[in-house]
Amino acid sequence: MKSRTSLIIVILLVFNTLFRCGRNEPSAMPPQAVPVELSKVRYEGVSIPITTSGLLFSKEQIRLSFKTGGVVASINISEGQTVDEGQALAQLVPDEIEARVRQAESGFEKAKRDYLRVKRLYADSVVTLEQMQNIETAFEIAKANVEMARFNQRYSVIKAPSDGKILKQFVHEGEIVGPGTPVFYFGSGRREWVVRIGLSEVDVVNVNLGDAAEATFDAYPNIIFKGRVTEIATAADPKSGLFEVEISLRSGRRLADGFVARVSIFPRKEKKQFLIPVDALSYADGHEAAVFTVAADTAVKLPVTVGPIIGNDIVVLSGLQGVEQVVTAGASYLKVGDRVTIQ
């Protein structure tokens, strides 16, 4: 019985071997081609935007001071307040200034009397021409002294030159100030603003007066403020080594000195660059990126260095020399060596 069972097992093994040997093994299926679309690599002159940040300032910023020195009698406004054109902001103690005006007026009256008396005597040939000319000169000097004293008297009061805001107050009542000593730092309320930025020598050579610019602020995240380049420094700042560029903005929005602006300048000067659609990027990390091209129906990966995005395109700074087309649709599904079919 045992030998019969062993025989059956051997027969079954033989039949199984013969069945497997006679069976046709299926051949390996070729990999499926990935459908892709290609886009032409363009080499065109483009204006690459220069992006940076800077601070916002009033177009008019003035240091207000007294024409003459003296004791500050009153300060009528405080730092941060808005003022109207012609509003009196501060005044000196008037005693000394008024005394100088009276002194000048008295000297003028005496010089006038002397001049009229000598003029009559000269008509009667009592005095010489030289004496007449000397007294006439003294009269003109006395007249000029009165005008000067009255002018200084008018400017012993600081008045707002226009509607605006007191940005900084430097002195207080009772202090003694000299002629020209800043009392206030005044910002004009006219809706003219400037953003001052610093550019490197590489960027500043591409910027010209009148170039278009745009600015955005955190206070107005969805609004773009249009502007123009109005000033370009001819020498670098010795501390930062950057060249200061001023961009003028006009806005009906409420702005304030010290706002941080993100600025883009669009130079009119164009430079030849490689351009491809942004969709062609299969990988990007900062300026390092990768794209695919096709060689003999096979995907080839190319490392590239990219620049700014312009509309729907991106500037490629290096890596596409000699390449005519790149993969756009389907690029994100490709691996190196994949077989592709062009749609």
HUQUIDA-V94797 format. One line per field, one symbol per residue. ss: DSSP state (2 for helix, 1 for strand, 0 for the rest). phi: phi as a letter, one per 20 degrees, with the letter a starting at -180 (. if undefined). psi: psi as a letter, one per 30 degrees, with the letter a starting at -180 (. if undefined). A space follows every 10 residues. Layout:
ss = ???
phi = ???
psi = ???
//
This chain:
ss = 0222222222 2222222222 2200000000 0001110111 0111110001 1111111100 1111100001 1111100000 0110000111 1100222222 2222222222 2222222222 2220000022 2222222222 2222222222 2222001110 0001111110 0000011000 0111111100 0111111110 2222000000 0111111001 1111111111 1100000000 0011111111 0000000001 1111110000 1111111222 0011100111 1111100111 1111111111 0011111100 0000111000 2220000011 110
phi = .fffffffff ffffffffff feeeffffff fffefccdcf edccfceefd dacadecffd cceebefder efebdebdgn eecdgnffdb begegfffff ffffffffff ffffffffff fffemedeff ffffffffff ffffffffff ffffeecedf fafabeebdd ccgnfecefn fgdcdddfef ecccddcddf ffeffedcgn ffbccccffc fdddeebcfd bcfebfffee mdefcddecc beeedbgnge dedcddfffe cfbfccfgff febbbmeebb cdccclmcfc ecfcdddfec medcedebod fneebcfdfn ffdecgnfec cee
psi = eeeeeeeeee eeeeeeeeee efkjkklkkk kkkkklklkk kkjlkljkkj kalakklkej jkjkllella kjekjgllkf llllkfkkel klkfeeeeee eeeeeeeeee eeeeeeeeee eefghellee eeeeeeeeee eeeeeeeeee eeeegfkkkk flkakjekkf llkflkllkg kkeljkkkfk hklkkklkkl feefffklkf kllkkllffi fgkkkkalkf kkkfklkfef glkkkkkkkk kfljlkkfkk kkkkkjkfkl kklkklkeff kfkkjbfklk lklkjhgkkk kkklklblkj bglkkjelfg kfkellkdkf effllkfkkl kk.
//
